[in-house]
Amino acid sequence: MKYLIALLGLAVVLGLAFLVSSNRKQVKLKPLAVMLALQLILGFVLLNTSFGYIVIKAVAKVFEKLLEYAAIGINFVFGGLANEGAHVFFINVLLPIVFISALIGILQFTKVLPVIMRGIGFVLSKINGMGQLESYNAVASAAIGQSEVFITVKKQIDRLPANRLYTLCASAMSTVSMSIVGAYMTMVEPKYVVTAIVLNLFGGFIIASIINPYTVDPKEDILEIIEEKQTFFEMLGEYIMDGFKVAIIVGAMLIGYNALIGMINDLFDMTLGISFQDLLGYIFSPIAFIMGVPWAEAVSAGSIMATKLITNEFVAMLSLPEYKGEFSERTLGIVSVFLISFANFSSIGIIAGAVKGLSDRQGSVAASFGLKLLYGATLVSILTAVIVSVLI
């Protein structure tokens, strides 16, 4: 039965993408089939093989060690602030982003990260039928962040047609930044975090290839990466401050969104006899069902999915423990991978603002297809969940 539901889910996701395609006749079916097959193979390897287990354990161990190192600096500044044994979300989950951001800056400065990003991007461009710029951008979005990535290609931003700009923005919304992967792993099982990151990379290309198909002229397929000239300590200070800004922004959003949701839930409960989140759960339950969630758990799963879309993934992840007794392990896995992306309303403003900072004209273009970006990125998350539902 799970395979039939997965086929239904796949048909719905691809159908919804075709529905808004700008040029259905130009959709290349061969790269789509290859990337879907790769998603299944890579998902199977990561979730169902000894090699995948070793890879995920190694990645989790790296981030666990990084969080330990981060704790040294955090304890020096905030030691004694929390009660012994207490879990303070800002200190234990958000502040380690500062250290991981600094580490990413060092890898970027020493040219290690650019070489890796260009290499993976080049290989991907041979698989996905897209340009080198699009492939590099997808990898770089995951490595250095959804807004920072545009700075590295700022020389090309102003020259891009709207269709290529859409793909760049869609990649930035479909992935997550490495600087906050450690934070995710404190709330979601590492195997689902790693699997979602890998599958979303290909899922982003699949959905963008359907919604926004085009062929890049080889003469225009030139990758020009900007590397800012800074001293080591200028760079380090900038990345540390960027990491701290991310921690503060996420913390502020969590305070605001959680408070608003609490108030709106009470208002709906008093007037309609049902909380806002429960209402959203009913609306999103069919989507949860085609992702492979049993109908008995679909309303609760839909509620978490809607929370992520309207607020952000952190707010949704924080609500996961409330459902652990209600959800089966399979449902927990499906919902978890759905949450690992930047597909939410606030990302529209972040991405459009990042592009606008580099090109006022292109910023307006990016803002004009904001809802279409969110639509596509959400389909990527659903597609990843459908693939995972077959494998667990």
N, C-alpha and C positions, 0 to 999 in steps of 0.2 A: 504493500500500500504506500509506503514512504516514497518509493520510486515513482509511482503514478502521480503523487502530490508534487514531487520534485519536478517532474515533466510539466505539470500544470503551472507550477511556479515559474519555471524557465520560459514557458510559452507566454505567460502574462507579462513578465519583465521585458522580454524582447519585443512583445507586441506593443507594450506601452512606449517603448523607445521608438519603434517604427512609426507609431501614431504621430509623433511630433518631429519626425525626421525632416530635415530641410531638403533632402534629395534622395528619395528611396531607391531610385534607379542606380545611384552611384555607390550604394552600400556594397562593400567587398565581402562576400560570404566566406571565402577561403581563410583569410586571417581571423575572422570571427570563430570559425570552427576550430582552428589551431589553438586560439587563446582559450576557448572553453575547455578543450581537451587538456591544455596545460594547467588550467585551474583545477580540474579533477585530479590530475596526476600529482601536482604539487600539494594539494590538500590531502590526498591519500597518504603521501610520503610523510607529511608533517604530523598527521593525526593518527596514522595506523601502522607505522613501521618503527622498528628499533632505531633506524638511522634518524628518523624525524624526532623521535623521543630524545636522542642524544643532542641533536641540533637545538631543540627547544630548551632542554635542560642547560645547555651551554649558554644560550642567549639569556635565559632567566638568571643564571649564575653571574653573568657579567653585570646585569643591571642590579642584581642583589648586592654585588660588591660595590658598584658605583653608589648605591644608596647608603651603604655603610660608610664610604668615604665622605659622602655629602653630610652624613650625620655628625662627623667630626667637627666640620665648620659650623653646622647648625647648633650643636650642643655648646660650642664655645660662645655663641651669641645669645642663644635662647635657653641654655641649660638652667634648670630649676623653675622655668616658667610653667611647665606642665607637671601634674602630679605623677609620681613614680608609677610606671605601668600604664598610664593613660595614653590613648591614641588621639592626638590633636591633629586634625586633618591638615591644617595649613602648614604645621611644622613637619609632619612626617610624610606627607604626600606632595605638597606643592613646593616647598622650599628646596628639595633636592633638584628641582628643575634648574636652579641657578648653577649648580656644579656641572650638571650634564650639558647645559648650554655652553659653559666655559670649555668643556672637553671638545665639543663639536667645533668651537672656534679654533682650538689648537689644531685639530685635524684638517680644518679648512686652510689655516695659515701655512701649515707644513706641506700643503698640496696633496696630502693623502686622500682626502675626501673628494676633491675635484677629479682626480684620476679614476677613482672607483665609480663616481657618478657618470663620467663620460663613457667609461668602459661598459657599464651596464646599459646605459642609454643607447649606445651603438648597437649592442646585441639585440635589445628590444626593438629598435627601429627595423631590424631585419625580419622580425616576427610579426609586428603589428601593422605593417603596411603604411605607417605614418612617417613623418620626418624625424630627423635627428633631434631637432629642437624640442618637439613634443615629447619624445622619449626621454631625453635628458631632463626636461622639466618635471616629468612625473617622478623620476628617481630623486631629483634634487628637492622636490616639495616634501618628500618623506624625510630627507636627510637634514634639511636646514630650516624647514617651516613654510607654511602656506603664503605668508606675505613676503618673507625675506628672499624667496626664490626668484621673485621678479627683478630684484636688484641685480642678480647675476646675469640676466639677459636684457638689461635695460636698453642696450644699444639697438636691439631688434624690436622692442615693444612698439615703437611708433610706426614701424614699417609693416606690421602684421595686418593682414585682412581680418575681418571680424570672425571668420570661421576658425582660423588658427588660434586667435586670441581666446575663443570659447574653449577650445581643447586645453589650452594652458591653464585657464581658470578652473575648468572642470577637474583636472588632475589635482590641483591644489586643494579643492574641496573634498575630493574622494579619499585622500590619504590622511595620515596623521604625522606630526613632527616627532622625530626621534627624541627630542628634548623632553617630551612628556610620556614617552613609552614606559619609562620606569614608574611613573605615577599610575598609569593604567594597570600595571602588573601588581600593584598593591590592592587593587579592587576587583580585577578580573583574572581568571587563570591565564598564566603566561602562554600556554599552548594556543589559546584562542586569540590572544593579542598578536602573536607572531603569524599565525595562519591568516588572520584578517588582513594584516599589512601586505602579505605576499599576494593574496587573492584580489585585494582591492586594486593593486597595481594593474593587473590584467583586466579586471572588471571595468576600471576607468576607461581603458582603451576600447573595450567592447562596446560599452554604452555610448561613448563619444563617437565611435566609428559609425554607429547607427543614427544617432540624433544629428550628427554633424559631419557627414561623409565628404571627403574631398581628396584630391591627389596633389601632392606637393611636387612642384617643378624641381627637378634635381639642381637646377641653377640657383634656386632660392633656398635649397636645403642646406644652409650654412649656419653652423653653430658658433656664435661669438659670445664667449663667457667673459663677463667683466669681473676682474679681481681687484678690489680696492687696495690702493697702496697705503698701508699702515705699518707702524712699528708693531712688534709683538705685544708690547704692553698696552698700546692703544686698542689693538684688536681684542685682547683679553678683557680689558675693562668694558669694552662695548658689549661683548657677548655675556659677561656677568650681569651687566645692567639689563640687557635684553631678557635674560632668564628671570631676573627679579621682577621685571615688568610683567612678564607672562604669569608668574605666580600671583602677583597682586591683582592682575586683571581677572584671572580665573577665580580667585578668592572673592573679589567684589561681585562678579557675576553670580557665583553660588549664593552669596548672601541675598542679593536682590531677587534672583529667580526663585529660590526656595521660599522666601518670604511672600512673594507674589502668588506662587502656587498655593501656599497655605491659605492665603486670604481668599483667592478665587475658589478653591475647593470648598471652603466654608460658605461662601456666597451661593454657590451652586447647590450645596447640600441643603441650605435653608430655604431656597426658592423652588428647587426642582426635586429635592430628595435624593440627589445623586451627585457625587463629587465630580469636579471638572475632569480629573484624571480618569475616573471610571467611565465617563462619557466618551472621552477620547479613546479609551480602551475598546469600547464597542465599535467605534468608527474604524479603528485600525485592526480589529480582530480578523477580518478576512485576509488582510495582508500577512498577518502572523501565521494564519492557517496555511496559505500557499508557500510560506517559508518552511513548513514542516512542523509547526507547533500544533500539538493536539488541540481540538476544539475546546476541550474543558479548560485549557490553560491560555487560550488565544486572547481573551479579553484582558487578562493581567499582562500578558506579553505586549499586547497592543498599547496598553497604557504606558509602559516603559519606553516603547518605540516612539510614541507621540511626544513624550516628555523630552526625549533626546532631540527630536526634530524642532520643537518649539523653543527649547532652552539650549542645552548643550549636552555632550556625552558624559561629562562629570556628574551633572545633576542626575541623569538616568542611572549611571553606575552606582551612585550612592543609594539609590532605591532598590538595587538588586537584592541585597541581603534580606529585605522584607519578604521576598518571594521565594527564598531558598527552600523553605518547607513545602511550598506549593508547587514549585517547578520540578519536573524531572531533570535528570542530568543532561538529557538530550536538548530539552527546551532551554536550559541555562546556557548551553553551548551555542545554540542558534541565536538567541537574543544577544549573547555576549559579542559575537562577531559582528552583528548588526550595529552595535554601538561604537565600534572602532573606526570612526571616520569623523571628519569635520562637517558633515552634511547637516547643517542647521541654519536657521534664518540669520543668526548673527554673523555667520561666515560670509554672507553676501556683502555686507558692509565692509568687513575686513579686507576681502579680496578686491572689491571695487575701489576702496580707499588706497590699497597698496599700488594698484595700477595707476590710479589718478595722481598719486604722488610722483610718478615717473612720466606720465603723459596725460595731460588734462583731457584731451580728445578721446584717448583710448579708455580712460577711466569712465567716461560717460557711456562708451560702448559696452564696457563690462557691466556697468550698473543696469543697462537696458535689458540684458539677458540674465539678470540675477535670479529670477524665479525658475527659468529654464535650467540654470546651473544647479540649483537646489533639487529640482526634479530629477535631473540626470544623476547627481551624486547619491540621491536616495535610492534610485534604481540600482546603482552599484552596490550599496549596502544590502539591498534585498537579494541581489544576485549572489553575493558572497554567502549570505545566510542559506540560500537554496542549495548551493554547492556543498556547504558544510552539512546540511541536513541529510544528504545522501551518504556521507562518510562517517557519521557518528550514530 
